[in-house]
Amino acid sequence: MTPLRLFFARQIGATLVATASVFALTATASQADNTAGSYLAARHADLAGDYPRVVEYGTRALAEDAERLDIIEGLVVAHTALGEIDKAIPFARRLAGLSPDNQLAGLVLLADAIQAENWNEATELLNGKASIAPMIDAMISAWASLGEGRMSQALTIFDELASDEGSRSFALFQKALALAHVGDFEGAAKIFGGEDGPLQLNRRGIISYAQILSQLDRHDDAVELLKANSGETRDAEVEDLLARLEAREVIAFSGIQTPKDGIAELMFALAESLASGADPTVVLLYNRVSEHLNPDQEGALLLSAQLLESMEHYDLALEAYARIPKDSVAYPQAALGRTDVLRRWEKLEEATEELRALADDYPETPRFRVALGDTLMQQDRFDEARAAYDNAIGAFTQELPGQWATYFQRAIALTKIGEWPAAEADFRKALELSPEQPAVLNYLGYTYVEKRINLDEALSMIERAVEARPDSGFIVDSLGWVLFRLGRYDEAVQHMERAVELMPVDPILNDHLGDTYWAVGRKREARFQWSRALSFVTDDTDLTEMNPDRVRRKLAVGLDAVLADEGAAPLHQPE
């Protein structure tokens, strides 16, 4: 957990966690018995997080009982989560009238007041039912003061917040944006430059700082800043900004256009910082407020889409990704997000066609071809996947550590179509780029074991993989399996048992454990594990690794006889 996220979590506590799901929690059996089917349908939709159906059935139920707090609150949550704050506002006003201290209603009404730049009303709400957390409330008050033309008061608030170590860096960042907004680029640059304490800037912060440096005619510093923080690759926006700075063009500051943009940035930062651990509905509500205040803030649009995707609201996620315009720098990320949703929704053919089109439209962008290869791999279309990876690798202009994954995936595809020398070369290339990558060490080591070659090297690889990921059932199984191949059966049992403990219903791991039990003379337990392995076979089981007919044969005649039938070497005999 980052310090900022931890700070927000402590500040906010359960404020919205309680209210966001109150519709589901406050419905009692007696209430349900006394309402029509629309209420029950709305309650079921709320429990399932189905926002469109909450709106549909909740609106009907409200027509039967206009003062039901649970239904009204459910509608506020649903409309806000759907990004329909304008539709949530009437319900929020009704909710506030029935429950004056309701904080969910307060949040929506606060968003409405800020959107209208009604700073007096916003301040009154913050002092009452719209409180989010002390630090966030103070930040909003600072921007509201700026909206009223009271810059000195805004700076006083930011400075008071900066005196607290927990909120210092975030308060300084907001202060810098406010200074830049009013044209004090010198003051903003001092803060961004770390004179008042170090700041950790995200992408938007770095671009804002570069624009500020340009306004101060410090183009070389701005270029150095962008190059130092662009990582292995640069997106189109950064490349364009670099070219303009190198041409000595003065770049306008576009980070904050109005005080409500500052609050939108604040609410997005709040949502982003909570996204990895808080209730996704709560995060989505804060983020939708950010969108409402600044509909063009693409970071917030992407976060809403990602949250909806994580909640398996795939249709809503697709709609959210579609809001990113094609001429936006964020469009490639949104397009990939959309295809990821289609893959998770098991609409693989549709995802494949979209990725083919994207690969054609963006020939200089290898990640679309990589994603195409990954999607084809999901469909066991290994020849086509290999071709997609070929095209992606052919578009690489320099070697970068992150490219290990593409070589790794192509190696798997090559293995599946029987081109082992080329596959091994790609595995080795992946390890050259990322030497201790556990997935590659395990896959290559396990493949060596299955081919019964390079067993000592395979053991070393897999031991390193286990050290990196000791709780991965597949990797622990690989270690047990190489020990089995080396005839170290007692050691193999220990690791196989651990692997099955980690992944108890995996048929391949149970089959392997059965073989190791047989090798150490525990034949009754071996047959039990083979039977379990058969019971766990599904349509997704890799039948090239786990052949049910072979397992049935082992149950009938034992492993020794099966190995003899196959002309394989017998098990090592204990000395």
C-alpha positions in Angstrom: 0.0 0.0 0.0 1.5 3.4 -1.0 1.8 6.1 1.7 -0.8 8.2 -0.1 -3.3 5.3 -0.4 -2.8 4.4 3.3 -3.4 8.0 4.3 -6.6 8.2 2.3 -7.8 4.8 3.7 -7.2 6.0 7.2 -8.9 9.3 6.6 -12.0 8.0 4.8 -12.6 4.9 6.8 -16.0 3.4 6.2 -17.8 6.6 5.2 -19.0 5.4 1.8 -18.4 1.7 2.3 -21.5 1.7 4.6 -23.7 3.9 2.5 -22.9 2.5 -1.0 -24.4 -0.8 -0.1 -27.1 0.3 2.3 -29.8 -0.6 -0.1 -28.9 -4.3 0.1 -28.2 -4.2 3.8 -31.3 -2.3 5.1 -33.9 -4.4 3.3 -35.6 -6.6 5.9 -37.8 -9.7 5.4 -40.9 -7.8 6.5 -40.2 -5.0 4.1 -39.8 -7.5 1.3 -43.0 -9.2 2.2 -45.0 -6.0 1.9 -43.6 -4.8 -1.5 -44.3 -5.7 -5.0 -42.0 -7.8 -7.3 -40.2 -4.6 -8.5 -38.8 -4.1 -5.0 -37.5 -7.7 -4.8 -36.0 -7.4 -8.3 -34.3 -4.2 -7.4 -32.9 -5.6 -4.2 -31.6 -8.7 -6.1 -30.0 -6.4 -8.7 -28.4 -4.3 -6.0 -26.9 -7.4 -4.3 -25.5 -8.5 -7.7 -24.2 -5.0 -8.4 -26.3 -4.8 -11.5 -26.7 -1.0 -11.8 -28.9 -0.8 -14.9 -31.4 -3.2 -13.3 -31.3 -1.3 -10.0 -32.3 1.8 -12.0 -35.0 -0.1 -13.9 -36.7 -1.9 -10.9 -35.8 0.7 -8.3 -37.6 3.4 -10.2 -40.7 1.2 -10.4 -40.5 0.3 -6.7 -40.2 4.0 -5.8 -43.5 4.7 -7.6 -45.2 2.4 -5.1 -43.5 4.0 -2.1 -41.9 7.4 -2.7 -40.1 7.6 0.7 -38.2 4.4 0.9 -34.7 5.4 1.9 -33.1 2.1 0.8 -34.6 2.4 -2.7 -33.7 6.1 -3.1 -30.2 5.4 -1.9 -29.8 2.5 -4.2 -30.8 4.7 -7.1 -28.3 7.4 -6.1 -25.6 4.7 -6.0 -26.6 3.1 -9.3 -27.0 6.4 -11.3 -23.6 7.7 -10.0 -21.9 4.4 -10.7 -23.2 4.5 -14.2 -21.8 8.0 -14.6 -25.2 9.6 -14.6 -24.8 12.1 -11.9 -27.3 14.5 -13.5 -29.9 11.7 -13.0 -28.7 11.0 -9.5 -29.1 14.6 -8.3 -32.9 14.6 -8.0 -32.8 11.4 -5.9 -29.9 12.8 -3.9 -32.0 15.9 -3.1 -34.9 13.7 -2.0 -32.6 11.5 0.0 -31.1 14.6 1.7 -34.6 15.8 2.6 -35.5 12.5 4.2 -32.1 11.9 5.8 -30.3 15.3 6.2 -26.9 13.7 7.3 -26.7 11.2 4.5 -23.2 11.4 3.2 -23.9 9.7 -0.1 -26.5 12.4 -0.9 -24.0 15.0 0.2 -21.3 13.7 -2.1 -23.6 13.9 -5.1 -24.9 17.4 -4.2 -21.3 18.5 -3.6 -20.4 17.4 -7.1 -23.4 19.3 -8.5 -22.5 22.5 -6.6 -18.8 22.3 -7.8 -19.9 21.7 -11.4 -22.1 24.8 -11.2 -19.2 26.6 -9.5 -21.5 27.5 -6.7 -18.6 27.8 -4.2 -20.8 29.0 -1.2 -23.0 26.0 -1.5 -20.0 23.7 -1.9 -18.4 25.1 1.3 -21.7 24.7 3.2 -22.0 21.1 2.1 -18.4 20.4 3.1 -19.1 21.7 6.6 -22.0 19.4 6.9 -23.2 16.2 5.3 -20.8 16.1 2.3 -17.6 15.5 4.3 -15.3 12.9 2.6 -12.2 13.1 4.8 -10.5 16.0 6.6 -7.7 16.3 4.1 -9.9 16.0 1.1 -12.4 18.4 2.5 -9.6 21.0 3.1 -8.3 20.5 -0.4 -11.7 21.1 -1.9 -12.1 24.2 0.3 -8.8 25.5 -1.0 -9.9 25.2 -4.6 -13.3 26.7 -3.7 -11.4 29.7 -2.2 -9.5 30.0 -5.4 -12.8 29.9 -7.3 -14.0 32.8 -5.2 -10.8 34.7 -6.0 -9.2 34.3 -2.6 -5.9 32.9 -3.6 -4.2 33.8 -0.3 -6.7 31.8 1.7 -6.2 28.8 -0.7 -2.4 29.0 -0.2 -2.9 29.1 3.6 -4.9 25.9 3.5 -2.4 24.2 1.2 0.4 25.3 3.6 -1.4 24.0 6.7 -1.9 20.6 5.0 1.8 20.6 3.9 2.8 20.9 7.6 1.5 17.4 8.2 4.0 14.8 7.0 1.2 12.4 6.0 -0.4 14.9 3.5 2.7 17.0 2.7 3.6 15.8 -0.7 0.1 15.7 -2.0 -0.7 19.1 -0.6 2.4 20.5 -2.3 1.4 19.0 -5.6 -2.0 20.6 -5.4 -0.5 23.9 -4.4 1.9 23.8 -7.4 -1.1 23.2 -9.7 -2.9 26.1 -8.2 0.1 28.4 -8.5 0.5 27.4 -12.2 -3.2 28.0 -12.8 -2.9 31.6 -11.7 0.3 32.1 -13.7 2.9 31.8 -10.9 5.1 29.4 -12.8 8.2 30.3 -10.8 6.5 29.3 -7.6 5.1 26.1 -9.2 8.5 25.2 -10.6 10.1 25.5 -7.2 7.7 23.0 -5.7 7.9 20.6 -8.6 11.7 20.9 -8.4 11.6 19.7 -4.8 12.6 22.9 -3.0 9.9 22.3 -0.4 10.4 18.5 -0.3 10.6 15.7 -2.8 7.6 14.9 -4.9 6.7 11.7 -6.7 5.1 12.8 -9.9 2.9 10.7 -12.0 2.7 11.1 -15.8 0.3 14.0 -15.6 2.5 15.7 -13.1 5.6 15.3 -15.2 3.9 16.8 -18.2 2.5 19.7 -16.2 6.0 20.3 -14.8 7.5 20.3 -18.3 4.9 22.8 -19.5 5.7 25.0 -16.5 9.4 24.9 -17.3 8.6 25.8 -20.9 6.7 28.9 -19.7 9.9 29.9 -17.8 12.0 29.4 -21.0 13.7 26.4 -19.4 13.3 24.2 -22.5 16.5 22.2 -21.9 15.4 21.3 -18.4 12.0 20.3 -19.6 13.5 18.0 -22.3 15.8 16.5 -19.7 12.8 15.9 -17.4 10.8 14.1 -20.0 13.7 12.0 -21.2 14.6 11.0 -17.7 11.0 9.9 -16.8 9.8 8.4 -20.1 11.1 4.9 -19.3 11.8 2.4 -22.0 9.1 3.7 -24.4 7.5 7.1 -25.0 3.9 7.6 -26.1 2.9 9.9 -28.9 2.0 12.8 -26.7 5.4 12.8 -25.0 7.2 12.4 -28.3 5.3 15.4 -29.7 5.9 17.4 -26.5 9.7 16.6 -26.7 9.8 17.7 -30.4 8.1 21.0 -29.6 10.3 21.7 -26.6 13.5 20.9 -28.6 12.2 23.4 -31.2 12.1 26.0 -28.4 8.3 26.4 -28.6 6.6 27.8 -25.5 4.1 25.2 -24.3 0.9 26.5 -22.7 0.1 25.1 -19.2 -3.0 22.9 -19.7 -3.0 20.9 -16.4 -5.7 23.0 -14.7 -8.1 25.3 -16.6 -10.5 26.1 -13.8 -10.7 25.4 -10.0 -13.2 22.6 -10.6 -10.5 20.9 -12.8 -8.3 21.0 -9.7 -11.0 19.3 -7.7 -11.6 16.8 -10.5 -7.8 16.0 -10.4 -8.1 15.6 -6.6 -11.1 13.2 -6.8 -9.3 11.2 -9.5 -6.2 10.9 -7.3 -8.4 9.8 -4.4 -10.0 7.1 -6.6 -6.7 6.0 -8.1 -5.0 5.7 -4.8 -7.8 3.5 -3.4 -8.4 1.4 -6.5 -6.2 -1.5 -5.5 -7.8 -2.3 -2.1 -11.1 -0.5 -1.5 -14.6 -1.6 -2.4 -14.7 -1.1 -6.2 -18.2 0.5 -6.0 -16.9 3.1 -3.6 -13.9 3.8 -5.8 -16.1 4.1 -8.8 -18.4 6.7 -7.1 -15.4 9.0 -6.3 -14.1 8.5 -9.9 -17.4 9.3 -11.4 -17.4 12.6 -9.5 -14.1 13.4 -11.1 -15.5 12.6 -14.6 -18.6 14.7 -13.9 -16.4 17.7 -13.1 -14.0 17.2 -16.0 -15.5 14.9 -18.7 -12.3 15.2 -20.7 -10.0 13.7 -18.0 -9.0 10.6 -19.8 -7.2 9.0 -16.8 -10.6 9.0 -15.0 -12.3 7.5 -18.0 -9.8 4.7 -18.2 -10.1 4.0 -14.5 -13.9 3.8 -14.6 -13.5 1.3 -17.5 -10.9 -0.8 -15.6 -13.1 -0.8 -12.4 -16.2 -1.9 -14.3 -14.1 -4.6 -16.0 -12.8 -5.9 -12.7 -16.4 -6.1 -11.4 -17.3 -8.1 -14.6 -19.6 -5.5 -15.9 -18.3 -6.1 -19.3 -20.9 -4.3 -21.3 -20.5 -1.2 -19.2 -16.7 -1.4 -19.4 -16.9 -1.5 -23.2 -19.0 1.6 -23.2 -16.5 3.3 -20.9 -13.5 2.5 -23.1 -15.5 3.7 -26.1 -15.6 7.2 -24.6 -11.9 7.7 -25.3 -11.7 9.4 -28.8 -9.6 7.9 -31.5 -7.4 10.9 -31.7 -6.5 10.7 -28.0 -3.1 9.7 -26.8 -5.0 7.3 -24.5 -6.8 5.6 -27.3 -4.3 2.7 -27.8 -4.6 1.9 -24.1 -8.4 2.1 -24.3 -8.4 -0.1 -27.4 -6.3 -2.7 -25.7 -8.6 -2.5 -22.7 -11.6 -3.1 -24.9 -10.1 -6.2 -26.4 -9.1 -7.4 -23.0 -12.8 -7.1 -21.9 -13.8 -9.1 -25.0 -11.3 -11.8 -24.1 -12.5 -12.0 -20.5 -16.0 -12.1 -21.8 -15.0 -15.1 -24.0 -15.7 -13.2 -27.2 -12.4 -14.3 -28.5 -13.2 -14.1 -32.2 -14.4 -10.6 -31.9 -11.3 -9.7 -29.9 -9.2 -11.3 -32.6 -10.7 -9.3 -35.4 -10.4 -6.0 -33.5 -6.8 -6.7 -32.7 -6.0 -7.5 -36.4 -7.5 -4.2 -37.4 -5.5 -2.4 -34.7 -2.3 -4.1 -35.8 -3.0 -2.9 -39.3 -3.9 0.7 -38.2 -0.8 1.0 -35.9 2.0 -0.9 -37.7 4.6 0.9 -35.6 3.0 -0.3 -32.3 4.1 -3.9 -31.5 1.8 -4.3 -28.5 -1.3 -4.8 -30.7 0.5 -7.7 -32.4 1.5 -9.1 -29.0 -2.1 -8.9 -27.8 -3.2 -10.5 -31.0 -0.8 -13.4 -30.4 -1.9 -13.8 -26.8 -5.6 -13.9 -28.0 -4.8 -16.5 -30.6 -2.9 -18.6 -28.0 -6.1 -18.6 -25.9 -7.8 -20.3 -28.9 -5.0 -22.8 -29.4 -4.3 -21.2 -32.8 -0.6 -21.6 -32.3 0.6 -21.2 -35.9 -1.3 -17.9 -36.2 0.0 -16.8 -32.8 3.5 -17.5 -33.8 3.0 -15.3 -36.9 1.7 -12.4 -34.8 4.6 -12.6 -32.4 7.0 -12.7 -35.4 5.5 -9.4 -36.6 5.7 -7.9 -33.2 9.3 -8.9 -32.7 10.1 -7.7 -36.2 8.8 -4.2 -35.2 11.1 -3.9 -32.2 13.6 -1.1 -32.8 15.8 -1.8 -29.7 16.2 -4.5 -27.1 14.4 -3.8 -23.9 14.0 -6.0 -20.8 10.2 -6.0 -21.0 10.3 -7.8 -24.3 11.1 -11.1 -22.5 7.3 -11.8 -22.4 6.9 -11.7 -26.2 9.8 -14.0 -26.8 8.5 -16.3 -24.0 5.0 -16.5 -25.6 6.5 -17.2 -29.0 8.6 -19.9 -27.5 5.5 -21.6 -26.1 3.7 -21.3 -29.5 6.8 -22.8 -31.2 6.8 -25.6 -28.6 3.2 -26.4 -29.3 3.8 -26.7 -33.1 6.9 -28.8 -32.6 9.6 -26.4 -33.6 11.8 -27.1 -30.6 15.1 -25.6 -31.6 13.5 -22.3 -32.4 11.5 -22.5 -29.2 14.6 -23.1 -27.1 16.3 -20.2 -28.7 13.4 -17.9 -27.8 13.3 -19.2 -24.2 17.0 -18.4 -24.0 16.4 -15.0 -25.4 13.7 -14.3 -22.8 16.2 -15.3 -20.1 18.9 -13.1 -21.6 16.5 -10.1 -21.4 15.2 -11.0 -17.9 17.6 -13.6 -16.4 15.6 -14.6 -13.2 12.1 -14.5 -14.7 10.4 -17.4 -12.8 7.8 -18.2 -15.5 10.5 -18.7 -18.1 12.8 -20.7 -15.7 10.0 -22.9 -14.8 8.6 -23.5 -18.3 12.0 -24.2 -19.9 13.1 -26.3 -17.0 9.9 -28.3 -17.0 10.2 -28.8 -20.8 13.7 -30.1 -20.4 12.4 -32.6 -17.8 9.6 -33.8 -20.1 12.2 -34.2 -22.9 14.6 -35.8 -20.4 17.4 -33.6 -21.4 19.6 -31.1 -19.5 18.2 -32.4 -16.2 20.8 -30.8 -14.0 20.3 -27.4 -15.6 16.5 -28.0 -15.4 16.8 -28.6 -11.7 18.8 -25.4 -11.2 16.3 -23.4 -13.2 13.3 -24.7 -11.3 14.9 -24.3 -7.9 15.5 -20.6 -8.7 11.9 -20.3 -9.9 10.6 -21.9 -6.7 12.8 -19.5 -4.6 11.1 -16.6 -6.4 7.6 -18.0 -6.2 7.4 -20.6 -3.4 3.6 -20.5 -3.4 3.1 -21.4 -7.0 1.7 -24.9 -7.3 2.8 -25.3 -10.8 6.4 -24.3 -10.1 6.6 -26.4 -7.0 5.2 -29.4 -9.0 8.0 -28.8 -11.6 10.6 -29.1 -8.9 9.0 -32.4 -7.7 8.8 -33.7 -11.2 12.5 -33.0 -12.1 13.5 -34.8 -8.8 11.2 -37.7 -9.9 13.0 -37.8 -13.3 16.3 -37.8 -11.5 15.2 -40.8 -9.4 15.2 -38.8 -6.1 11.7 -40.0 -5.3 11.7 -39.3 -1.5 12.5 -35.7 -2.2 10.0 -35.6 -5.0 7.2 -36.7 -2.7 7.7 -33.8 -0.4 7.4 -31.2 -3.2 4.6 -33.0 -5.0 2.5 -33.0 -1.8 3.2 -29.3 -1.3 2.1 -28.6 -4.9 -1.2 -30.5 -4.4 -1.7 -28.7 -1.2 -1.4 -25.4 -3.1 -3.6 -26.6 -6.0 -5.7 -29.5 -4.7 -8.0 -29.9 -7.7 -5.5 -29.7 -10.5 -5.5 -33.1 -12.4 -1.9 -32.9 -13.6 -0.5 -32.3 -10.2 -2.6 -35.1 -8.6 -1.4 -37.4 -11.4 2.2 -36.5 -10.7 1.8 -37.1 -7.0 0.3 -40.5 -7.8 3.4 -41.4 -9.8 5.8 -40.3 -7.0 3.8 -42.3 -4.4 4.1 -45.4 -6.6 7.8 -44.9 -6.9 8.3 -45.0 -3.2 6.0 -48.0 -2.7 2.9 -46.2 -1.5 0.8 -47.9 -4.1 -2.6 -47.6 -2.5 -2.1 -43.8 -2.1 -0.9 -43.7 -5.7 -4.1 -45.2 -7.0 -6.1 -42.9 -4.8 -4.3 -39.9 -6.4 -4.7 -41.2 -9.9 -8.5 -41.6 -9.2 -8.6 -38.0 -7.9 -6.8 -36.8 -11.0 -9.4 -38.4 -13.3 -12.2 -36.8 -11.3 -10.7 -33.3 -11.8 -10.4 -33.5 -15.6 -12.4 -30.7 -17.3 -12.7 -29.3 -20.8 -9.8 -27.0 -20.0 -7.4 -29.7 -19.0 -4.3 -30.0 -21.2 -4.7 -33.5 -22.5 -1.2 -33.5 -23.9 0.1 -33.5 -20.4 -2.6 -35.5 -18.6 -3.9 -38.4 -20.7 -6.9 -39.9 -19.0 -6.6 -43.2 -20.8 -3.0 -43.5 -19.6 -4.1 -42.8 -16.0 -6.8 -45.5 -16.3 -4.2 -47.9 -17.5 -2.0 -47.1 -14.5 -5.0 -47.7 -12.2 -5.5 -51.1 -13.9 -1.9 -52.5 -14.1 0.3 -50.0 -12.2 3.0 -47.5 -13.4 5.7 -50.1 -13.9 3.7 -52.0 -16.4 2.7 -48.8 -18.2 6.3 -47.8 -18.6 7.2 -51.2 -19.9 4.4 -51.1 -22.4 5.7 -47.7 -23.6 9.2 -48.9 -23.9 10.3 -46.3 -21.4 13.0 -46.7 -18.8 11.9 -48.3 -15.6 11.8 -46.5 -12.3 15.1 -46.3 -10.5 15.4 -49.0 -8.0 16.4 -48.0 -4.5 19.9 -49.0 -3.5 
